[in-house]
Every structure is written in C-alpha cells, then in structure tokens.
Amino acid sequence: MLINTEAFPNDIETAVDWVSGLIGAAVDKRVAGFEQQERTNPLLASHFRNNFPLEFALAKARRYRKSTGRLPRDAEYDALYSFLIPAHRIHSALPREVKGPFEGRLREAVNGLNGARPFSYEISIATHLMQKGWDVEFIDYSGAARFDLLARQEAVEIEVECKTTSGDTGRKIHRQEVNRLADLLLPITQQVATEPGCHRILITVPDRLGKSIQELSAIASVVATAVQDKGSASSELARADYSFDGIDRWPEPGDPDFLPFFEQRFGFRNANLLFQGKHGVSVAAVMIRSAKADSVVDTISSQAKEAADQCSGTRPALIALHLIDELDNSDLRTMLKTPNGLHAIMHALLKGGTRRHVDSVAFTVPQVTQTDGSGARWRSGNLVMLNNPAPLFPCEEVRSIFRPGQN
C-alpha cells in the first residue's frame, strides 16, 4: 500500500467525518469523564491532556463544529489532523477483510490505558515509510503474522514493530496517583505555607504508590500527623518526614536552579515534587518517592524484546520505540554518543544472540509542528537510531529510513 502523504484543508472534514462515525460519541463520553474528574481535582488536568491529547483535540473539534458549523484550523489541532488524514486514507485502501480489525483497533484505543497514542504512532511510522517510497502492508490486522508492518521496496522486505512507552513506564510512582494525592495534601500544604520560611515534607512509600482513595487518604493522614508534630510519622503505607529549613531564600519557580536546589535539600533525585507557597515569603515543598528503585531501563528493555520476538526472524527487522518525553537535539546527540539507558536497552535486546534479525532500534520522541513560512505545516520529530553491529540480515535500506533528505 502506498498513499498520498500530502494533505490539504478540504481533507480534514472528510477524515473527521470518518472517525466521528466510528468513535466520535465514545471519545466525547471519555473526555467528558476526564473533565468531570478535573472539576473535582484540577491537578489531573495536565495529566489527562498529556496522555490523551488526541482524544481532547477530537472532542473539542467536534464541539467547535457543532457550535460554528466548521472545524477549527488552529495549530493545536495539527497532531490530530496529521493522524486522522493518513489513517482515513489507509483505511480506505485496506482490503475488505482487514478493514474490520483496523476499525476494531481504533475502537479499542478509545478506552485503552494509553488511548489513541499507540495506534497513532503506528500510523505515523507507516506514513513515514510510505513517504520514503516503501509499500506498506498492515500484517497484524490481516492475521498473517504478529508484527505490525511489512515494508517492501523493490526486492527488499523489512519487518517493523512499533511500541510506545508512557511517562510512568517502569516507575513505582505514577503521575496520576501523585496528582490525586496532591489534591488530598492541598489543605495541609496551604496551612504549612502560612508560616514564613522553607518547609519540606518527604513522603516515602515502601514500594508502589497505591491507587485507591482509601490508601491515598491514609497517606495524607500520615503527612498531617508529621506536620502537626513537626517531625515524623509512619504507617504500613508510608513514612512522612517534616523539616523546617533555617533559610530565608530559595529559587522561585522558573529559575533553572529551582529543581536542583530542592533535590539537594531532600537528598534525592528523580522523584515527584509538589510546591505550595507565597512568593518570597514561604514555600512548602513535598517530595514523593519510593523506597525501591524504578526499573525504567529494564521495563523498556522488556518491551523491546517483546517487539523483537513478535517479528518472524526471517527478515531484517526495525523496532520503532516511542519515548513520550520530549528531548531536544542536543540531548539526543549526547544520548547517541555517550553510554546511557538507550544503549543498555539495545545491549539487553541483542544479548545472547537470539535476536540478531533486529537490524536497528529507532528511539523516537514526540513530533512537533514545522512550517516553511508560506502557510504549509508538517509534523516531524527527532530520534536516536542504534544499529546492530552484527545483524543476521545486513540491510543498508533499513538504516536509510530515517535519514533526512532522501525520498
């Protein structure tokens, strides 16, 4: 399959009509549920919008059209439209027997843990391949194999498996639970911040932060006791330590030293931090951490191995692994040239020599909107690509897929 990857304004309406007929009402219902939770706890707003941006954009676009009779064309909808237009064209070009599973995957995404993001990522990789001149077959929907895409270019065939991570991958403490706990802690931190100075509250859970409101409420009670006693309190769910720092100055939000300063004061890094205070008068800093280490690299390594094992092993394979957090070019260059977690993931994938069919792993980051100044816009993203030094099926074509300036 090869589709036209250029899009024009009149293509948007058709694509939105198509997806609305399949999942429009379901998306509206799920987004309404998110918005209801946000009214109860506004701290959840950023979590939902970071994790389900396509769903919010679609629901908002549908509401806009209902009230105005037209679809919005602002840049905030670029990610949605750049997903829907190729998805609609791909659906139209699929064989009849594959359309049903394709639609089923889209419907499943509506209520899935990660929403439409994994499906959208697969569409973006397929679209990129087609833009590079590859004929793409959606193998998993046809039931012919377990990997996602089979790409052909003249005599070359490669297998592509797409995986997405979340910001919580491998972490003991998930962001949604942090936001829910923060809402319960708000009366405590507000009271603490009435006293001038720098207040620190360290919350340590033995393993994972619980999801139930009962557990989170119980942890908040432990914190309240520690603050009241101006010391420590603990239960089987958490330990809370309150400290009053004898300092009268600290970095304010927006200062590049803000995070490092408080991490140094707490003595821990890469934990969840919450703040409440009055500018120049008081700050209540809350750190939430687990006594057990996160396993981000191990978890992503397992995902990469699973992706490799879904391939047949009879052709060169490309694993496209999406990292949800944005990284700039300098960070990516550093990660490419110095040993880090990505190299550890690649090492774990190739260790033992049983996955030599994997030629490369492309670690991609979220796309951003680009423009040429003449009104044309497109979505593109950066990546780090690590190659197998001894592939079972040497294939230079795989390694050219993400090179710029080649069509």
WORAUR-V59364 format. One record per backbone hydrogen bond with DSSP energy under -1.0 kcal/mol. CO is the residue of the C=O (numbers start at 1). NH is the residue of the N-H. E is the energy in kcal/mol with one decimal. If there is no record, write none. Layout:
BEGIN
CO,NH,E / CO,NH,E
END
This chain:
BEGIN
1,136,-2.5 / 8,11,-2.4 / 9,12,-1.2 / 11,15,-1.9 / 12,16,-2.7 / 13,17,-2.4 / 14,18,-2.1 / 15,19,-2.4 / 16,20,-2.5 / 17,21,-1.8 / 19,23,-3.2 / 20,24,-1.2 / 23,27,-2.7 / 24,28,-2.4 / 25,29,-2.0 / 26,30,-2.2 / 27,31,-2.7 / 28,32,-2.2 / 29,33,-1.7 / 30,34,-2.1 / 31,35,-2.7 / 32,36,-1.8 / 33,37,-1.9 / 34,38,-2.1 / 35,39,-1.7 / 36,40,-1.2 / 37,41,-2.5 / 41,44,-2.1 / 42,45,-1.6 / 44,48,-2.7 / 45,49,-2.4 / 46,50,-2.0 / 47,51,-1.8 / 48,52,-2.4 / 52,56,-2.0 / 53,57,-2.4 / 54,58,-2.5 / 55,59,-2.5 / 56,60,-2.4 / 57,61,-2.5 / 58,62,-2.5 / 59,63,-2.1 / 60,64,-2.5 / 61,65,-2.4 / 62,66,-2.0 / 63,67,-1.8 / 64,68,-2.3 / 65,69,-2.6 / 74,77,-1.8 / 75,78,-1.9 / 77,81,-2.6 / 78,82,-2.7 / 80,84,-2.6 / 81,85,-2.3 / 83,87,-1.9 / 84,88,-2.7 / 85,89,-2.1 / 86,90,-2.9 / 87,91,-2.5 / 88,92,-2.2 / 89,93,-1.4 / 95,98,-1.7 / 95,99,-1.4 / 98,102,-2.0 / 99,103,-2.7 / 100,104,-2.5 / 101,105,-2.2 / 102,106,-1.6 / 103,107,-2.4 / 104,108,-2.5 / 105,109,-1.7 / 112,115,-1.0 / 114,117,-1.3 / 116,120,-3.0 / 117,121,-2.3 / 118,122,-1.9 / 119,123,-2.0 / 120,124,-2.3 / 121,125,-2.3 / 122,126,-2.4 / 123,127,-2.6 / 124,128,-2.2 / 125,129,-2.4 / 126,130,-2.3 / 127,131,-2.4 / 128,132,-1.5 / 129,134,-2.6 / 130,133,-1.6 / 135,152,-2.7 / 137,139,-1.6 / 137,150,-2.4 / 139,144,-1.2 / 148,140,-1.1 / 149,160,-2.9 / 150,137,-2.4 / 151,158,-2.5 / 152,135,-3.1 / 153,156,-2.2 / 156,153,-2.4 / 158,151,-2.7 / 159,318,-3.0 / 160,149,-2.6 / 161,320,-2.6 / 163,322,-3.1 / 166,169,-1.5 / 168,171,-2.5 / 170,295,-3.2 / 172,209,-1.4 / 174,178,-1.9 / 175,179,-2.4 / 176,180,-1.9 / 177,181,-2.7 / 178,182,-2.7 / 179,183,-1.6 / 180,184,-1.2 / 181,185,-1.9 / 182,186,-1.0 / 185,189,-2.5 / 186,190,-2.5 / 187,191,-1.6 / 188,192,-2.4 / 189,193,-2.4 / 191,194,-1.2 / 192,195,-1.7 / 197,283,-2.1 / 198,245,-2.6 / 199,285,-3.0 / 200,243,-2.7 / 201,287,-2.6 / 202,241,-2.3 / 203,289,-2.6 / 204,239,-2.2 / 205,291,-2.8 / 212,216,-2.2 / 213,217,-2.4 / 214,218,-2.0 / 215,219,-2.1 / 216,220,-2.1 / 217,221,-1.8 / 218,222,-1.7 / 219,223,-2.1 / 220,224,-2.4 / 221,225,-2.0 / 222,226,-2.2 / 223,227,-2.6 / 224,228,-2.4 / 225,229,-2.5 / 226,231,-2.3 / 231,242,-3.1 / 233,240,-3.2 / 238,235,-2.4 / 239,204,-2.8 / 240,233,-2.2 / 241,202,-2.6 / 243,200,-3.1 / 245,247,-1.7 / 252,255,-2.3 / 255,258,-2.2 / 257,261,-2.3 / 258,262,-1.7 / 259,263,-2.5 / 260,264,-2.2 / 261,265,-1.9 / 262,266,-2.3 / 263,267,-2.2 / 263,268,-1.1 / 272,288,-2.8 / 274,286,-3.1 / 276,284,-3.7 / 278,281,-2.5 / 278,282,-2.0 / 281,197,-2.3 / 282,278,-1.5 / 283,199,-3.1 / 284,276,-1.5 / 285,201,-2.8 / 286,274,-2.7 / 287,203,-3.4 / 288,272,-1.9 / 289,205,-2.5 / 295,299,-2.6 / 296,300,-2.6 / 297,301,-2.5 / 298,302,-2.0 / 299,303,-1.8 / 300,304,-2.5 / 301,305,-2.4 / 302,306,-2.4 / 303,307,-2.3 / 304,308,-2.4 / 305,309,-2.5 / 308,311,-1.1 / 316,159,-2.4 / 317,359,-2.5 / 317,360,-1.3 / 318,161,-2.0 / 319,362,-2.9 / 320,163,-2.7 / 321,364,-1.9 / 322,165,-2.2 / 328,332,-2.2 / 329,333,-2.7 / 330,334,-2.1 / 331,335,-2.3 / 332,336,-1.9 / 333,337,-1.9 / 334,338,-1.6 / 340,344,-1.9 / 341,345,-2.1 / 342,346,-2.2 / 343,347,-2.5 / 344,348,-2.4 / 345,349,-2.2 / 346,350,-2.0 / 347,351,-1.5 / 350,353,-2.1 / 355,358,-1.8 / 356,392,-2.7 / 357,317,-2.4 / 359,388,-3.3 / 360,319,-2.2 / 361,386,-2.5 / 362,321,-3.0 / 363,384,-2.4 / 364,323,-3.5 / 368,380,-2.2 / 370,378,-2.2 / 376,372,-1.3 / 378,370,-3.6 / 380,368,-3.0 / 382,365,-1.9 / 384,363,-3.4 / 386,361,-2.5 / 398,401,-1.2 / 400,403,-1.2
END
